């Protein structure tokens, strides 16, 4: 690990542990500081750092612990951690002392894959996995009105509170705060206020508006990895077509044929997309017909978490997602749009097995067809990372809602959507 990688790690640990960051203030008292210097040095020695950098860092820590706080020491701390001297040593304590015990007890990084797999297979509720982690974290993509976030908090914070464990929830949505487009899918102010009202030792919550997959890599305070990553009702057509499989011109032609003519316009000074559909003029956010594709979504989720939950997936998006999870290339035919007519032919026995599932049914995908080992990593949101993660388990479920399982606002709308078939769930566990 070089100095830049170490800086990134220090920053991530500090931002993901607000309770330890606050506690680090009292650890700066001379008596506590001297007591914890050996533990901090041990943590530095156990990390695979560039030798010259490691030696310099240990020297600075020793000097600071002895009360030597010259301008040179302060400058070294700033260079080594990337933080102002006033925050640098506290961040080192959070990284090398205060969070070490949690790692030994088993955070999501250290909870065994076997234990997580057992939990997912035995429980109807995939979110029970949050109770398996000593430091549970969840990232929700396309959070909408925060219905899901409130249900998660109401269901799990009481039990986690009894265990003296804090839950950390991050959420983002493409809708720009204050936009007139998006209607009921905007962040609900009352729920946002409710989620912010919890003490840090019970819940840490943060929401980003006007954020997409690509931008989230630069989101201040975002964690490198979460226990779980969720996406409820993945957007159609955003994730309903795979641009590496189908040419954009074919996608545009299909959208015009099925959705109607569209054009960028402005409404009260705001950019919008106007779509003429079945004699009606509908207004959407300007990115409504931007195509990201299922591969980018899956890559993002597999890189950011150990467990992924996609719920209330409509038929079009589901089969595109599934085609990227299954191993055989025949499920990813070049320049062929998935439609009600072509899906049975392309997916064959897989289609028959899954389509036979009743509402409330669940099935291990590995029993139906071979699963892809890992997601390729060349699409835009993941250009800077090359880590490949193997699927340990993939489960398919049928239906919008499951009793006792937190759900989204959109999932609750499927019963009113006459043109929609029963939606799907995809729940996956990675072996990391």
C-alpha positions as CSV (number, residue, x, y, z in Angstrom):
1,X,0.0,0.0,0.0
2,X,1.4,3.4,-1.0
3,X,0.8,6.7,0.7
4,X,-2.2,7.7,-1.5
5,X,-3.9,4.3,-0.8
6,X,-3.3,4.7,2.9
7,X,-4.7,8.3,2.9
8,X,-7.9,6.9,1.1
9,X,-8.2,4.2,3.7
10,X,-7.8,6.5,6.7
11,X,-10.4,8.9,5.2
12,X,-12.9,6.1,4.6
13,X,-12.6,4.6,8.1
14,X,-13.0,8.0,9.7
15,X,-16.1,8.9,7.7
16,X,-17.7,5.5,8.2
17,X,-17.2,5.6,12.0
18,X,-18.7,8.9,13.2
19,X,-19.2,7.5,16.8
20,X,-15.5,6.6,17.0
21,X,-14.5,9.9,15.4
22,X,-16.3,11.7,18.2
23,X,-14.8,9.4,20.8
24,X,-11.3,10.1,19.5
25,X,-11.3,13.5,21.1
26,X,-10.9,12.1,24.6
27,X,-8.2,9.8,23.4
28,X,-6.0,12.8,22.7
29,X,-5.6,13.4,26.4
30,X,-1.9,12.7,27.3
31,X,-2.5,9.7,29.6
32,X,-4.9,8.0,27.1
33,X,-2.7,8.9,24.1
34,X,0.4,7.4,25.7
35,X,-1.5,4.2,26.6
36,X,-2.7,3.7,23.0
37,X,0.4,4.5,21.1
38,X,1.7,0.9,21.2
39,X,-1.6,-0.4,19.8
40,X,-1.4,2.2,17.0
41,X,2.2,1.3,16.1
42,X,1.2,-2.4,16.0
43,X,-1.6,-1.7,13.6
44,X,0.8,0.2,11.3
45,X,3.3,-2.7,11.5
46,X,0.6,-5.2,10.5
47,X,-0.3,-3.3,7.3
48,X,1.5,-4.0,4.1
49,X,2.9,-0.5,3.6
50,X,5.8,0.7,1.5
51,X,8.8,0.2,3.9
52,X,10.1,3.8,3.8
53,X,6.6,5.2,4.3
54,X,5.9,2.7,7.2
55,X,9.1,3.7,9.0
56,X,8.3,7.4,8.6
57,X,4.8,6.9,9.9
58,X,6.0,5.0,13.0
59,X,8.6,7.6,13.8
60,X,6.0,10.4,13.6
61,X,3.6,8.5,15.9
62,X,6.3,7.8,18.4
63,X,7.3,11.5,18.4
64,X,3.8,12.7,18.8
65,X,3.1,10.2,21.6
66,X,6.1,11.6,23.5
67,X,4.6,15.1,23.3
68,X,6.9,16.3,20.5
69,X,4.6,18.4,18.4
70,X,6.9,20.6,16.3
71,X,6.0,22.2,13.0
72,X,7.9,19.4,11.3
73,X,5.9,16.7,13.0
74,X,2.6,18.5,12.1
75,X,3.7,18.8,8.5
76,X,4.6,15.1,8.4
77,X,1.2,14.1,9.8
78,X,-0.5,16.2,7.1
79,X,1.5,14.7,4.3
80,X,1.1,11.1,5.6
81,X,-2.7,11.3,6.2
82,X,-3.8,14.0,3.8
83,X,-5.6,15.7,6.8
84,X,-4.9,18.9,8.8
85,X,-2.7,18.2,11.8
86,X,-5.6,18.8,14.2
87,X,-7.5,15.9,12.6
88,X,-4.7,13.7,11.4
89,X,-3.8,12.0,14.7
90,X,-7.4,11.5,15.7
91,X,-8.0,9.8,12.3
92,X,-5.0,7.5,12.9
93,X,-6.5,6.5,16.3
94,X,-9.9,5.7,14.7
95,X,-8.2,3.6,12.1
96,X,-5.6,1.9,14.1
97,X,-7.1,1.6,17.6
98,X,-10.8,2.3,17.9
99,X,-12.1,0.3,15.0
100,X,-9.7,-2.7,15.3
101,X,-11.8,-4.4,17.9
102,X,-14.8,-4.3,15.6
103,X,-12.9,-5.9,12.8
104,X,-11.8,-8.7,15.1
105,X,-15.4,-9.3,16.2
106,X,-16.5,-9.6,12.6
107,X,-17.8,-6.7,10.5
108,X,-19.3,-7.4,7.1
109,X,-15.7,-7.9,5.8
110,X,-15.1,-10.7,8.3
111,X,-18.5,-12.3,8.7
112,X,-18.0,-15.6,6.9
113,X,-19.7,-16.2,3.5
114,X,-21.1,-19.5,4.9
115,X,-22.8,-17.7,7.8
116,X,-24.3,-15.1,5.4
117,X,-25.4,-17.8,3.0
118,X,-27.1,-19.7,5.8
119,X,-29.0,-16.6,6.9
120,X,-30.2,-15.8,3.4
121,X,-31.4,-19.4,2.8
122,X,-33.2,-19.8,6.1
123,X,-34.9,-16.4,6.4
124,X,-37.7,-15.1,4.2
125,X,-36.4,-11.6,5.0
126,X,-33.0,-10.9,3.3
127,X,-32.5,-7.8,5.4
128,X,-31.9,-10.0,8.5
129,X,-28.4,-10.2,7.2
130,X,-27.9,-6.8,8.9
131,X,-28.1,-8.6,12.2
132,X,-25.2,-10.7,11.2
133,X,-22.7,-7.8,11.0
134,X,-21.0,-6.0,13.9
135,X,-21.1,-2.8,11.9
136,X,-24.2,-3.1,9.5
137,X,-24.3,-0.7,6.6
138,X,-26.8,-0.4,3.7
139,X,-26.7,1.6,0.5
140,X,-30.0,2.2,-1.4
141,X,-29.9,3.1,-5.1
142,X,-32.8,5.2,-6.4
143,X,-34.2,5.9,-2.9
144,X,-37.2,7.8,-4.0
145,X,-39.5,9.0,-1.2
146,X,-37.6,7.0,1.5
147,X,-40.4,4.6,2.3
148,X,-38.0,1.7,2.3
149,X,-35.5,3.5,4.6
150,X,-38.1,4.2,7.2
151,X,-39.3,0.6,7.2
152,X,-35.8,-0.7,7.6
153,X,-35.1,1.6,10.5
154,X,-38.4,0.9,12.2
155,X,-37.8,-2.9,11.9
156,X,-34.1,-3.2,12.8
157,X,-33.0,-0.2,14.9
158,X,-34.8,-1.5,18.0
159,X,-33.0,-4.8,18.0
160,X,-29.7,-3.3,17.0
161,X,-30.2,-0.7,19.8
162,X,-30.5,-3.5,22.3
163,X,-27.2,-4.9,21.0
164,X,-25.6,-1.5,21.2
165,X,-24.9,-1.6,17.5
166,X,-25.4,1.4,15.1
167,X,-27.0,1.0,11.7
168,X,-25.6,3.1,8.9
169,X,-27.9,3.9,5.9
170,X,-26.8,5.8,2.8
171,X,-29.2,6.5,0.0
172,X,-29.1,8.4,-3.3
173,X,-31.5,9.3,-6.2
174,X,-31.2,10.8,-9.6
175,X,-34.0,13.3,-9.0
176,X,-32.7,16.8,-8.4
177,X,-34.0,18.2,-5.1
178,X,-36.5,21.0,-5.9
179,X,-37.3,19.7,-9.4
180,X,-40.9,19.8,-10.6
181,X,-40.4,16.5,-12.4
182,X,-40.7,13.3,-10.5
183,X,-43.7,14.1,-8.3
184,X,-44.3,11.6,-5.5
185,X,-40.9,10.0,-6.1
186,X,-39.0,12.8,-4.6
187,X,-37.4,12.5,-1.1
188,X,-40.2,12.9,1.5
189,X,-39.2,15.7,3.9
190,X,-41.0,14.1,6.9
191,X,-39.2,10.8,6.5
192,X,-35.9,12.6,5.9
193,X,-36.3,14.5,9.2
194,X,-37.4,11.3,11.0
195,X,-34.3,9.5,9.8
196,X,-32.0,12.3,10.9
197,X,-33.6,12.5,14.4
198,X,-31.9,9.3,15.7
199,X,-28.7,9.6,17.8
200,X,-25.5,8.6,16.1
201,X,-25.1,5.6,18.3
202,X,-28.3,4.1,16.9
203,X,-28.4,5.4,13.3
204,X,-26.3,7.2,10.8
205,X,-28.2,8.3,7.7
206,X,-27.2,10.3,4.7
207,X,-29.1,11.1,1.4
208,X,-27.7,12.5,-1.8
209,X,-30.0,14.0,-4.4
210,X,-29.2,14.6,-8.1
211,X,-26.8,11.6,-7.9
212,X,-26.3,8.7,-10.3
213,X,-24.1,5.6,-10.4
214,X,-21.3,7.4,-12.1
215,X,-21.3,10.4,-9.7
216,X,-21.5,8.3,-6.5
217,X,-17.8,7.5,-6.7
218,X,-17.1,11.1,-5.7
219,X,-19.8,11.4,-3.1
220,X,-18.4,12.8,0.1
221,X,-18.8,10.5,3.0
222,X,-19.7,7.4,0.9
223,X,-18.3,4.1,2.1
224,X,-16.0,2.0,-0.1
225,X,-18.2,-1.0,0.6
226,X,-21.5,-1.8,2.4
227,X,-23.0,-4.9,4.0
228,X,-25.9,-4.6,1.6
229,X,-26.8,-2.7,-1.5
230,X,-30.4,-2.4,-2.6
231,X,-32.3,-1.1,-5.7
232,X,-36.1,-1.2,-5.7
233,X,-38.0,-1.1,-9.0
234,X,-34.8,-0.5,-11.1
235,X,-35.7,2.2,-13.6
236,X,-37.2,1.4,-17.0
237,X,-35.9,2.1,-19.6
238,X,-32.6,3.1,-17.8
239,X,-31.8,-0.6,-17.0
240,X,-34.0,-2.3,-19.5
241,X,-31.5,-2.4,-22.4
242,X,-27.8,-3.3,-22.3
243,X,-25.8,-0.9,-24.5
244,X,-22.9,-3.4,-24.9
245,X,-25.4,-5.8,-26.4
246,X,-27.8,-3.7,-28.3
247,X,-26.9,-0.7,-30.6
248,X,-28.3,2.6,-29.4
249,X,-30.1,3.2,-32.7
250,X,-32.1,-0.1,-32.2
251,X,-32.9,1.0,-28.6
252,X,-34.1,4.4,-29.8
253,X,-36.3,2.9,-32.5
254,X,-37.8,0.5,-30.0
255,X,-38.5,3.3,-27.5
256,X,-40.3,5.3,-30.2
257,X,-42.4,2.3,-31.2
258,X,-43.4,1.4,-27.7
259,X,-43.2,4.7,-25.7
260,X,-43.9,7.3,-28.4
261,X,-42.0,10.3,-29.7
262,X,-40.0,12.2,-27.2
263,X,-38.2,15.5,-27.2
264,X,-36.2,17.6,-24.7
265,X,-38.1,20.8,-23.7
266,X,-38.3,23.2,-20.8
267,X,-41.0,23.7,-18.2
268,X,-40.9,26.9,-16.2
269,X,-37.2,27.2,-17.0
270,X,-36.4,23.6,-16.1
271,X,-35.2,21.0,-18.6
272,X,-37.7,18.1,-19.1
273,X,-38.4,15.2,-21.4
274,X,-41.8,15.3,-23.1
275,X,-43.1,12.0,-24.4
276,X,-46.2,11.5,-26.5
277,X,-47.8,8.2,-25.4
278,X,-51.2,6.9,-26.4
279,X,-52.6,10.4,-27.1
280,X,-51.1,11.9,-23.9
281,X,-48.2,14.3,-23.4
282,X,-46.2,13.1,-20.4
283,X,-43.4,15.0,-18.7
284,X,-40.3,13.3,-17.2
285,X,-36.9,14.3,-15.9
286,X,-34.6,15.0,-18.9
287,X,-32.6,11.8,-18.3
288,X,-35.7,9.5,-18.4
289,X,-34.6,7.8,-21.6
290,X,-30.8,7.7,-20.9
291,X,-29.7,4.1,-21.1
292,X,-27.2,2.9,-18.5
293,X,-27.9,-0.8,-18.7
294,X,-28.1,-3.7,-16.3
295,X,-24.5,-4.6,-16.4
296,X,-23.4,-1.2,-15.0
297,X,-26.0,-1.6,-12.2
298,X,-24.8,-5.1,-11.3
299,X,-21.2,-4.1,-11.4
300,X,-21.8,-1.2,-9.1
301,X,-23.7,-3.4,-6.6
302,X,-21.2,-6.2,-6.7
303,X,-18.3,-3.8,-6.1
304,X,-20.0,-1.9,-3.4
305,X,-21.5,-4.7,-1.2
306,X,-21.5,-8.4,-0.2
307,X,-25.2,-8.8,-0.5
308,X,-27.4,-7.3,-3.2
309,X,-31.2,-7.0,-3.2
310,X,-33.1,-5.9,-6.3
311,X,-36.9,-5.9,-5.7
312,X,-40.0,-5.1,-7.6
313,X,-38.2,-5.5,-10.9
314,X,-40.6,-5.2,-13.9
315,X,-40.5,-7.9,-16.6
316,X,-38.3,-6.0,-19.2
317,X,-35.6,-5.0,-16.7
318,X,-35.7,-8.4,-15.0
319,X,-34.8,-10.4,-18.1
320,X,-32.0,-8.0,-19.1
321,X,-30.6,-8.2,-15.6
322,X,-30.9,-12.0,-15.7
323,X,-29.1,-12.2,-19.0
324,X,-26.0,-10.6,-17.4
325,X,-26.0,-13.0,-14.4
326,X,-26.3,-16.3,-16.3
327,X,-23.1,-17.8,-17.7
328,X,-24.1,-18.8,-21.2
329,X,-23.5,-16.2,-23.9
330,X,-26.6,-17.4,-25.7
331,X,-28.6,-15.4,-23.1
332,X,-26.9,-12.2,-24.4
333,X,-27.7,-12.2,-28.2
334,X,-26.3,-9.3,-30.2
335,X,-28.8,-6.6,-31.3
336,X,-31.9,-8.5,-30.2
337,X,-34.4,-6.7,-28.1
338,X,-36.0,-8.7,-25.4
339,X,-39.8,-8.7,-25.8
340,X,-42.7,-10.9,-24.7
341,X,-42.3,-12.8,-28.0
342,X,-38.5,-13.3,-27.9
343,X,-37.9,-14.0,-24.2
344,X,-39.4,-17.5,-24.1
345,X,-37.3,-18.5,-27.2
346,X,-34.0,-16.9,-25.9
347,X,-34.2,-18.2,-22.3
348,X,-35.9,-21.5,-23.1
349,X,-35.9,-23.8,-20.0
350,X,-34.8,-21.0,-17.8
351,X,-37.9,-19.0,-18.8
352,X,-40.2,-22.0,-18.2
353,X,-38.8,-22.7,-14.7
354,X,-38.9,-19.1,-13.5
355,X,-42.2,-18.2,-15.2
356,X,-43.8,-21.2,-13.4
357,X,-43.0,-19.7,-10.0
358,X,-46.1,-18.5,-8.2
359,X,-46.4,-15.1,-6.5
360,X,-44.5,-15.7,-3.2
361,X,-42.3,-18.4,-4.9
362,X,-38.5,-18.4,-4.5
363,X,-35.9,-20.5,-6.3
364,X,-32.1,-21.0,-6.3
365,X,-30.9,-19.8,-9.7
366,X,-28.0,-22.3,-9.7
367,X,-30.6,-25.1,-9.9
368,X,-32.0,-23.6,-13.1
369,X,-28.8,-22.7,-15.0
370,X,-25.1,-22.0,-14.6
371,X,-24.3,-18.6,-13.1
372,X,-21.6,-16.3,-14.3
373,X,-18.5,-16.4,-12.2
374,X,-18.2,-12.6,-11.9
375,X,-19.2,-9.3,-13.6
376,X,-16.8,-8.0,-16.2
377,X,-15.4,-4.6,-15.0
378,X,-15.0,-2.4,-18.1
379,X,-18.1,-0.2,-18.0
380,X,-18.0,3.4,-17.0
381,X,-18.9,3.5,-13.3
382,X,-16.2,1.0,-12.5
383,X,-13.2,2.1,-14.7
384,X,-11.0,2.7,-11.7
385,X,-11.5,-0.8,-10.2
386,X,-10.6,-4.2,-11.4
387,X,-11.7,-6.4,-8.5
388,X,-13.8,-9.3,-9.6
389,X,-16.2,-10.9,-7.1
390,X,-17.7,-14.4,-7.5
391,X,-21.4,-15.1,-7.0
392,X,-21.9,-17.5,-4.1
393,X,-25.6,-17.6,-4.3
394,X,-28.4,-16.0,-6.4
395,X,-32.1,-16.3,-5.5
396,X,-35.0,-15.4,-7.7
397,X,-38.4,-14.4,-6.1
398,X,-41.7,-13.6,-7.6
399,X,-44.1,-10.8,-6.4
400,X,-44.0,-7.2,-5.4
401,X,-44.4,-7.5,-1.7
402,X,-43.4,-10.1,0.9
403,X,-45.1,-10.0,4.3
404,X,-42.7,-8.7,7.0
405,X,-40.1,-7.6,4.5
406,X,-39.4,-3.8,4.1
407,X,-40.4,-2.5,0.7
408,X,-40.5,0.6,-1.5
409,X,-43.3,3.0,-2.5
410,X,-43.1,1.7,-6.1
411,X,-43.5,-1.9,-5.0
412,X,-46.8,-1.0,-3.5
413,X,-48.0,0.5,-6.8
414,X,-47.8,-2.8,-8.8
415,X,-51.2,-3.9,-7.7
416,X,-52.6,-0.8,-9.4
417,X,-50.6,-1.3,-12.7
418,X,-53.0,-3.3,-14.9
419,X,-50.4,-3.6,-17.8
420,X,-47.7,-5.0,-15.5
421,X,-47.0,-8.7,-14.9
422,X,-46.0,-9.7,-11.3
423,X,-42.6,-8.3,-10.7
424,X,-39.4,-10.1,-9.6
425,X,-36.7,-10.1,-7.0
426,X,-33.0,-10.9,-7.4
427,X,-31.0,-11.5,-4.2
428,X,-27.3,-12.3,-4.5
429,X,-24.4,-13.1,-2.2
430,X,-20.8,-12.6,-3.2
431,X,-17.9,-14.8,-2.1
432,X,-15.2,-12.3,-1.1
